[in-house]
């Protein structure tokens, strides 16, 4: 990783994995169990809290490319940021969610959490790697770049939907 990427990537890691999940838990608890206490049942508040924990512990990686392109950001930095977060999610998501849901007395089996990581991270990541390798092998690096440019062009208008 280039030296000029280290500090911003480190800040992203700390934010995504040490601050955001726990902040989301705290804010969700405040709203669902204190502010909205008179409007929703404790059971429903617990279910909403579980959803907030799942959202708070999962960094959004797909839209990062779109927003980076819209702001004319550094594509190489964006790739480093997304790739490292995707690798971290493989090992950090399950323990963080299990801990926060355990504190909330929401029983979620380990295998369910692991399956969610496999279905939503491992399989798409492997599919992307295989597709990239196949396109480069059959059509070359230039075709891959052209396809990437076309896909991003198609995605940008959809980001506004």
Secondary structure, DSSP 4 states (H G I P E B T S, - for coil): --HHHHHHHHHHHHIIIIIHHHHHHHHHHHIIIIITTTTS-HHHHHHHHHHHHHHHHS---HHHHHHHHHTT--HHHHHHHHHHHHHHHHHHHHHHHHHHHHHTT----HHHHHHHHIIIIIHHHHHHHHHHHHHHHHH-HHHHHHHHHHHHHHHHHHHT-
